[in-house]
Amino acid sequence: MLKPARIVIVDDEASIRDVLSDVLSQQGHDVVCAANGQEMQALGAVDLAVIDLRLDNEDGLQLAREVRETSNIPIMMLTGKGDETDKIVGLEVAADDYMLKPFNLREFTARITALLRRSLGPQASEAGAKPVTTEETIYRFSSWKLNATRRQLTHEDGHQPVLTHGEFTLLEALVCAPHRVLSREQLIVQTHGYNCDSLDRTIDVLILRLRRKIEPNPRVPSLIKTERGIGYVFAHDVLRSSSVNQDASA
């Protein structure tokens, strides 16, 4: 079961803050609110941030950039403007998901749960001091090693690119089905846990970001290829293996 999380709502509209705080509190989460970035910083560490794109006298995208520079927590962007460019730019910069106001509260909580499950799921069991033995699942492809258990991607030269939760989950979905064409709808369900046509572009942006981080030449991708009109395919052999690890920090 997913543990309650500390969530911050950053929106300059008090009514929005109150509604979102209420619905997330009913889910058992510890919710704190802020009208701007300064108030958010004063609240301390959180597990997830919900940030309005257009704050009063402040750029929500810039705030998301600042959060992402120091943290890999999931970020949900909110926008009241139906400009596709704004949403795509927000995802390019820092966000893991976005919603357009006005939105359905049930869908909002479902997306928040999906983000938290991806980020906190592996750590959701009760903490303890005793060492535990875990079986780690490893995927190897090209010059990369993907540790699905530790959620780490490592190049053979030791470089470990920083992946957002959305990027990692998408890459994991792709390497689990090598040489198989996956539609955007299938990838949305596997990465977000629900189906929503409006999120097709979310997958496109995450693919673009992944290519920049793992492809030798992102302009001519050799690992993640586009199947026009359908979706994407991971066009490289993948070797799956397991290893046993004893972790005293669990």
N, C-alpha and C positions, 0 to 999 in steps of 0.2 A: 504494500500500500504506500502511496506517495506521502511523504512527510509534509506537514504544513510549511509554507515558505514565507519569507519576509519580502513583500512586494511594495514598490514605491509607484505611486501614480503622480505623474508630473503633467499638470494641465492648468491653464490659467482660468478655467471656468469652474467655479466652486460646485456647481450643480453636477458637472461631469465627474469631478473628484468624489463627490458624495455617493453617486449612483454606483460607480465602479468599486469604490471602497466597500460599500454595503454588500454587493454581490460576491466579491472575493472573500470578504470576512465570513459570509455564510458558508463558504467552502472550507473554512477553518484556517485561512491564511492570516498572517499578521500584516496588516496593510497600513502603510504610512503615506501621507500626501504632501505634495509641494506644488507651489504655483510657478516656480522657476528653478533654474539650475542652482542658484545659491542656497535656496531652501533645501533642495535635494542633497547637496553636499553636506549640509549640517545634520542630516539624518543618519549618516554612517552607512555601513555595509548592508546590502540587500541581495536577495537571490534572483530578482527579476525586476526590470524597469519597464513601465508603460509611459511613453513620452509623446506628448502632442507635437505634431510637426510645426505648428504655427503658434508659438507661445507669444504672449504680449511683450513686445520689445525684446524678444529673444528668439534665436533660431533653434528650433528643436533638433535639426540635423547637426548643428554644431555641438549641441549638448550630447547627442548620441555619439559623435566622434570622440568627445572628451571621455565619455564613459568607456568606450571601446579601447581607448589607449591604455587604460589601466585595469580593465576587467573583461572577462569573457562571459559575463552573465547574459542571459537572453534579453533581448530588447524588442518590445512591441511598439511600433510607431502608430499613432493615430493621426488622421488627417480629415479635415472637413472639406477639402478641395478635391474635386473629381478629376485632377490632372494626373494622368498615368505617369508623366515624367517625374512628378514629385515622388510618387510611390517607388518607382524604380531607383531614383537617386538615393532615397532613404535606405533601400536594401543594399545598394552598392556601397554605401558608406559604412553602415554599422548594424542595421536592424536585422533581426531574424524573421520577423513577420510584420504585417501591417493590417490595419482595418480602416475603412472609410466610414466616417460619421454621416448619418446615424447608423448604428449597427444593432444586430440582435444580441442581447445579453447572453443568451444560451450559447451562441456561436463564439462570443468573446471568451467565456469561461472555458469552452472546449479548447480553444487555441492556447489559452494560458496554461491549461493542464498539459497539453501536448508539449509546450516549450519546457515546462518544469520537469516533465517525465524524462525528456531527453537530457536535461542538464543535471538533475538531481537523482534520477532513477537509480544509477549504480551505487549511490551513496545513501539510499533511502532506508536501509535497515538500521536498526538501533546501533549506536556506537558502542564499542567495547574495547577493552585493552588486550584481550587475548589474540594471539596470532591465528589467522585463518588461512586455509589452503584454498586457492582458487584456480580454476582452469581458464587460462587465457586463450582467446581465439585470435589467431594471426592470419592475415591475408598478405601475400607477397605478389607484387606485380611490377614489371619494369625494374626501376631502381628504388622502389618504395616498399616499406613494410607498414601495414596498417594493423595496429593492435586494437581490436574492437572492444576488448574488456577495459583497457586503460584509456581508450579513446585518444590514442596517439598515432600520428603519422610521422614516420621517420625515413629520411632519404639515406642511401647507402653511405653518403659522406658525413652523416651525423646531423644534418640539418633537420629541424622539426618545425615546419610551417605552422603558424597559429591558425586553426580553423574554428569558425563559429560553430555553434551547435547545429545550425541548419546545414552548413557546408559538410560537417563530418557525417551527419545522418544521411545526407544525400549520397556522399561518396561510398558509405557502407552499403547502401541499397544497390548501387551500381556494381560494386565489386562482388556482391553476393549473386549477381546474375550476369556473368561475363558473356559476351557475344549474343546477348538477348536484348531485343529492342523493347524498351519500356516507354510507355506513353507518359505524357505529362500528368494525366489523371492518376495513373498507377504510382508515379513518384510522389505526387501530392499526398496520396493516402499513406504511403510508406513513411514519408518524412513528417507529415503533420497530423496524421491520424484521422483525417476526414477529407471529403471530396468537395471542392469548390472551384468552379470554372474560372472565377475571377482571379485565382491564384496561379494560373498558367504562367504568367510572366515571372512569378516568384521563382519557379524552377529555372526558367531561362537565365535569370540573374545569378542564381546560385551556381549554375553550370559555368557561366562566364567567370565567376570568382574562383571556382575550383580550377578551371583551366589555367588561370594566371598563376596558380600556386603549384600545380603539379605537372603541367605540360612543358616539354622542352621548348616548344614553339606554340604559344597559345593561339596564334593566328591560323596555324595549320595543325589542329589537334590530332594526336595519334592515339590517345587513350580514350577520351570521351568524344564520340562522334555524333553528329546530328543526323537523324533520319527525318528528312523533311516531311512535314505534314503528319508525323507520328509522334516522335519524341527523341530519345537518345539511346545509345548503346555503348557499353564499355567494351572497346575493341581490343582487348589484350587478355592473354591467358592469366588466370589468377590461381595461385597455389594456397590452399587453406590448410592450416595446421593448428595444433593445440600444444600448449605448454603449461606445466603446473608451477604455480608461484605461491610462495608463503609470504603473506603480507602481515606484518605486525601492527600496522597502522589502522587496520580495519575496525 
